[in-house]
């Protein structure tokens, strides 16, 4: 085979290693029916939290529809959640990866993070069109006027509280698009999902499985629902004929062990992210007070009960398959990690309200 026969413009071409069609089926460029010429090159910079990465994936769905054959490169700290059949190149933002990405040229480049490192990447990227946030003269700036609103809401609480546009409408507008209910994309292991179905369904014995994500991490501790409320909810679910499944990470392990001991609710332990997502796929409904689990549930198309106190409720888009529940008292700790009143308003969210939402409140 001659060098001139190589299809350097193919989406599958890797250069330093065999492409997928060659590895899986022995194809070669001169006679390959999987040849897919790149029509557009797109760079997405979304470094941020795992949940933020998941909720940006609807843009990939739109780009694939608008530009069949496009090649998408994504730079992120959370590569494990991105589906590799939809995102061609997924890299973490180390020096070599960023340097390589900046050597290429793109038709579209966008950055939806406001951290300096992300803004600098978009600033230095070679692209015909740039969307989102850049670094300009020592400060963050909007790449186009469409990003100005999102920038301003991030620096003034009063303007942020008055915002009535949800996140997906915002990021699509930043990119000059209109959101059309494009779904989340989520990478999860179908084999592991089947394993968890095989474990949990027999234990549930026909009862609906409700995943209870009991923790809230260190960043937003004001979102933590009190211990007595979780116990009351678990007991209410059991009385109503549901199968409560306690879920969390290493930080919630001791707490979940205690809930299991006090109520008899099932707790299998804490696992890797891949196992956690696969376990969640075996549930019917998810209850959470954190946005990471919210985005996993949306990505898996599971019914969602989302507790909220410190965030603008208009920010969330639950795809018509979720219910938002909030404390009966108003929260004064907007985006705060410690309560100015000394005790979180989450104590004012009754377990009965959450139980009612699980049992059949209309979705949003």
N, C-alpha and C positions, 0 to 999 in steps of 0.2 A: 504494500500500500504506500502511496506517495504522500508526502507532507501536504501537497496541494489539495488532497482529497479530504483533509480534516475540516470538519464543520465548526470553526471557532465561534460562530455566531449562534450555536445551538444552546438552548436552555440547559441541556443535560451535560454539556461539555465541562470537564473539570480541569483538564490539562496535566495536573500532576498525578492523577489517579484515574482508573477506568470510570467511565460514566455508568449510571444505573442500567441503561439498556444493554451495555456491553457485559457488565458484571452478572446481570440476571438472565440474559438471553443470548449472549455471544454476538450481539450486533456490532457492526463496524460502520464508519461514516459513509463509505462508498455505496452501501446497500441497505441503509437503515430506514425503516418505515416509521421510527419514532422521532425522526428529525423535527425539531421545533424551533424555528428561527426566532430570535429575540426581537420583539417589536419595540419595546420600551424598557428602559432601565430605571428602576425606582429605588430610592434609598429611604428607609424609615428609621428614624432615631427615636426610640422610646426605651430609655434605660430603666426607668422607675420601678416601682413596686410591682410584684407579680400580678395583682389584680388590675393595675393600670395597663399592663402589657396586654392582658386578655381583652380588656374592653376597647383596645385600639384595633383589634383584628377585623372588625367589620369593614375597615378601610381596605383591607386586602381583598375581601369579597368584591367590593366595588371596583377596585383596580383590575381584578381579573376579568370582570364583566366588561369594563371599558376598553381594556387593552389586552385582548387575548394574545398569549405568547409573551407577556411582559416578564421580566426578570426582577425579582424583589430581593433586596438585601436589607436585613434588619439588624441593627446594633442594639443589644439589650443585656442587662444583668440577669435576666430570667429566660434563658433560651429554652428551658425544658418544657415550657407551656405552649410553645409555638409549633404548629403542625408543619413538618418538613416537606409534605407533599404540596403545600400551598406557599411556603416561603422558601425561596431557592437557596439563599445564603443567610445563615444565622450565626452571628459572632458576638462575643463579649467585647466590651470597650477597652481592651488592653492596647498598648502602644502599637504593636505589630498589626493587629486587626484594624485599628482606626487608620493607621498609615496606609494599609492596603486599600481600604475603602475610599480614602481620599485621593488615591491615584486614579480611580476610575471616574468616568463621566456619566451623568445621569440625565434623564429627561425630567424627572421629578425627584425632589428631595424634600423631606419634611421632618421637623423636630417638634414634638409635642410636650417635651420636658422643659422646665424653666431653670434647671441647674446649669451652672456655667459650662461644665464640660460638654453637655449636650448641645448647648447653644453654639459653642465654638466649633463643634463638628459640622453643624449646618452652615455656619459662616464660611468655613474653609472648603466645603464640598463644591465640586464643579457640577453645576446643574442648570438646565435651561429654566426651570421653575423651582422656586423655593417657597415653602409654606411653614408657618409656625413661628418659632422663636430663634433669634440669632443673638450674637454678642456684638455690641457696637460701642466703641469708645469707652470701654470699661463697665458696661452695664447691659442687662438684658434688653432686647428690643423686639418689635414685631417685624417679621420678614415681609409681611404685607399688611395693609390696613385691617384685613379680616381677622387678624390675630390680636388686635388691640383690645377688644372687649375682654377676652379671656385673660390677657395680661393684667388689665386693670382690676378685674374681680379678684385676682390673686393677691393684691396688695392693699385693698381697702375692704374691711369687714362689712361696712354698711352697704357698699355696692354689691358685694358678694351675696349678702342676705337678701337683697332685693331681686337677685337674678331668678328668672323663671324658666330658663332654657336648660334642658338636660345635657349631659356631657357629650352624648353622641351627636346631637344636633350641633353642638359647639365645634367639635373637631371636624365634622364634615364641612361646616361653614368655613372654618379656617382654611380648608383645602379647596374651597371654591365649589363644593358639592352640596347636594341636598340629601339628607339621610332618608333612606327608603326601607327601614326595618331590616337592613342587612344583618345577618346573624353573627354571633361570636364564632370564632374558630378556636378549637382547643385540642391540644395533643394529649391523648390518653391511651393507655394500653388496653386494647379490647380483650386480650387474653386474661389480664388481671381483673378486668371488669366482670368477665364471666366467672372467674374464680370467686369473687366476692358475692356475686349472685348465688352461686352454689353454696356458699357458707351461710349467708344471711337469710335467704328466703326460707330454708327449712327451720331456722331458729324462730323466724317470725310466724311460722305456721299459718300463713294466709293473712296475717294482719298487715296493714300498711306500715311501711318503715319510715320513720321520721328521724332524719339526721339532726342531732343537736350539737352545733358548734359552740362550745361553752366558753371559750376564751376570747380575748381581744388583743393579745400581744402587749408590748410595752409602749408603742407609739401613742395609742389612743385609749389610755386606761380609764378615761371618763365614760367609755362605752360599756364597761363591764356590768352585766346584770347581776344582782345580788344572789348569793348562794341559796337563800330560802325560796327565791322566786323559781330558780331552776328545779329545785326539789318539788315544789308545788306543781310546776308544769309537767314534770315527768310522771308524777302520780296521777294527774288529771288525764294524761295521754293513756296511761295504762288502764285507767277506769273506763275510758272511752273505746277501748279495743284497738289501740295502736301499739306499735313496737318501737320504743325509743332507742336510738342508737347514739351513744355518746362519742363525740369526735373532737379531736384537737391535736396539738403538737406536744413536744416535750414539756413546754411550759404549763400545759393543762393536765399533765399526766396524773399528778397526785390528786388534783381536784376531781378529775373524772373517776379515779379509783374510789374516792369518797362518795361521789354521787351514786356510783354503781353499788357500793356497799349499803348505802342508806335506802336505796329504792329498788334494787334488783334490775335496774336498766342495764342493757348490754354494753360492755366496753371491751373492745378487742385490743386496745393499746394504741400507741402512736407509731406512725410509719413514715416512710419517704413520701415526697410529694406525689410521685407516680402512684404509689399504693393509695394515698389519701384520695386522689382524684378518682381512682378506680373503685374504691369503697363507696364514695359519694354517688357514683353512677348506679349503685344498687339500691339507692333510696328512692322513695316516692316524693317526699317533701323534705326541704332543708330549712332549718331555723338558724339564723346567724345574727350576730351583732357586729360583724366585721365585713368589710367590702371584699376581701380576698375570697372568702367562701361564697359571697354573693355572686361574684363573677364566675367562679367555678360552677355554681348551680345553674346560672344562666347559660353558660357554655354547654352544660350537659342537658339543658332543657328540663330541669327539675323544678317542680313547684317550689316557690320561695316565700318564706316569711322573714322579712328584714326588719330588725329593730334599729331605730335611729334616734339620736338625741342631739348630737353636736354638729351635724352637717345640714346644709340646706336640702330639704326633702325634694325640691325640684331638680336637684342634680341627678337623681337616679332615674334610670329607664329600665323597667322590669319586663319589657316585651309582653305585657298582658298576661303574665304568668306568675305574678307575685303580689304580696300584700305588705304594705309598709305600716308598722306599728310604732307608736311613739309614747313617751311619758305623758301623763295627764297634765303635768305642770310644764311650763315653757323653760327651755334650757338657756342659761345665760353664759355658758362656757363655749361659745362658738369656736370650733376647731381647737379646743383646748385640751391639754393632756392632764390637767389638774383642775379640780372644781373650786371655783372662787368661794363657794358657799360651804366648802368643807365636806360635802356629801353629794355624790352624783345623783342627778335627777332620775337616773335609771331605776332607782328604788320606787319611783312613782308610776312605773309601768307594771300594771297588775298581770299576774300569771294568767288570770281568767281572760284577759284581752288577747294574749298570745294564743291561748288554747282555742278561743273562738275563731281566730284567724286560721288556725290549722284545720279546724273542723268544717270550715266552709265559707269564710268571708269572701266576697267577690274579689277577683284579681284586679290589678291595676295595669 
